[in-house]
Amino acid sequence: MADPPRIPEGWLPPQPPQYSEPPRSLEPQAPIFVRPAGEQGTNGLAIAALVCAISSLGLLVLSLGLSFIFSLPLGVAGWVCAARAPRDVRPGQRKTGLILAIVAVALSVVAAVVWIVLIAAGVSVTDLQQNLQDELDRQRRAGS
């Protein structure tokens, strides 16, 4: 092998690395797809918890809390489903269902207490509806 060319003052130019073993074959390898932990399969109980909790909250909102008789058992069912759901399969769904179910149960209890107090105080649903209608009419007249 000949001596590499020298630059003035004795410096050598950079050389590519020398491999001691031959380069490997460049055959393409098939990719390996691995699912992250906790994302395998479906979690039916977590989905049931989400459905129960969202249904409970929807009933409460649409009925102004008057459907607490139905929304409270739905919220409790959602809570139970979320608590019994497997923790290692789709944990995000389980946690979301649990949180929504707890919120649904809490709001259902609050709505039940409020409606029981209102009924004990002598307020009927028709009186409340009439008062709300009168207030809406008053606001419409004040806005025009």
Solvent accessible surface area in square Angstrom, and as a share of the most:
residue,aa,sasa,rsa
1,M,234,1.05
2,A,90,0.70
3,D,132,0.69
4,P,57,0.36
5,P,103,0.65
6,R,166,0.61
7,I,89,0.45
8,P,110,0.69
9,E,163,0.73
10,G,47,0.45
11,W,177,0.62
12,L,89,0.44
13,P,37,0.23
14,P,132,0.83
15,Q,113,0.50
16,P,91,0.57
17,P,102,0.64
18,Q,150,0.67
19,Y,175,0.67
20,S,120,0.78
21,E,112,0.50
22,P,111,0.70
23,P,122,0.77
24,R,201,0.73
25,S,84,0.54
26,L,175,0.87
27,E,128,0.57
28,P,131,0.83
29,Q,168,0.75
30,A,87,0.67
31,P,98,0.62
32,I,151,0.77
33,F,180,0.75
34,V,123,0.71
35,R,152,0.56
36,P,89,0.56
37,A,100,0.78
38,G,15,0.15
39,E,67,0.30
40,Q,105,0.47
41,G,41,0.40
42,T,113,0.66
43,N,2,0.01
44,G,50,0.48
45,L,74,0.37
46,A,0,0.00
47,I,76,0.39
48,A,36,0.28
49,A,0,0.00
50,L,34,0.17
51,V,88,0.51
52,C,23,0.14
53,A,0,0.00
54,I,100,0.51
55,S,46,0.30
56,S,0,0.00
57,L,35,0.18
58,G,29,0.28
59,L,67,0.33
60,L,14,0.07
61,V,106,0.61
62,L,152,0.75
63,S,38,0.24
64,L,129,0.64
65,G,7,0.06
66,L,69,0.34
67,S,15,0.09
68,F,33,0.14
69,I,116,0.59
70,F,136,0.56
71,S,0,0.00
72,L,56,0.28
73,P,79,0.49
74,L,53,0.26
75,G,0,0.00
76,V,68,0.39
77,A,41,0.31
78,G,0,0.00
79,W,101,0.35
80,V,78,0.45
81,C,27,0.16
82,A,0,0.00
83,A,56,0.43
84,R,183,0.67
85,A,5,0.04
86,P,61,0.39
87,R,168,0.61
88,D,102,0.53
89,V,34,0.20
90,R,80,0.29
91,P,62,0.39
92,G,47,0.45
93,Q,58,0.26
94,R,27,0.10
95,K,126,0.53
96,T,65,0.38
97,G,0,0.00
98,L,40,0.20
99,I,93,0.47
100,L,48,0.24
101,A,0,0.00
102,I,69,0.35
103,V,62,0.36
104,A,0,0.00
105,V,20,0.12
106,A,51,0.40
107,L,86,0.43
108,S,0,0.00
109,V,70,0.40
110,V,85,0.49
111,A,14,0.11
112,A,14,0.11
113,V,85,0.49
114,V,74,0.43
115,W,16,0.06
116,I,106,0.54
117,V,90,0.52
118,L,55,0.27
119,I,104,0.53
120,A,88,0.68
121,A,77,0.60
122,G,59,0.57
123,V,48,0.28
124,S,47,0.30
125,V,66,0.38
126,T,96,0.56
127,D,75,0.39
128,L,50,0.25
129,Q,121,0.54
130,Q,103,0.46
131,N,93,0.47
132,L,97,0.48
133,Q,84,0.37
134,D,69,0.36
135,E,68,0.31
136,L,76,0.38
137,D,47,0.24
138,R,129,0.47
139,Q,101,0.45
140,R,149,0.54
141,R,169,0.62
142,A,82,0.64
143,G,70,0.67
144,S,128,0.82
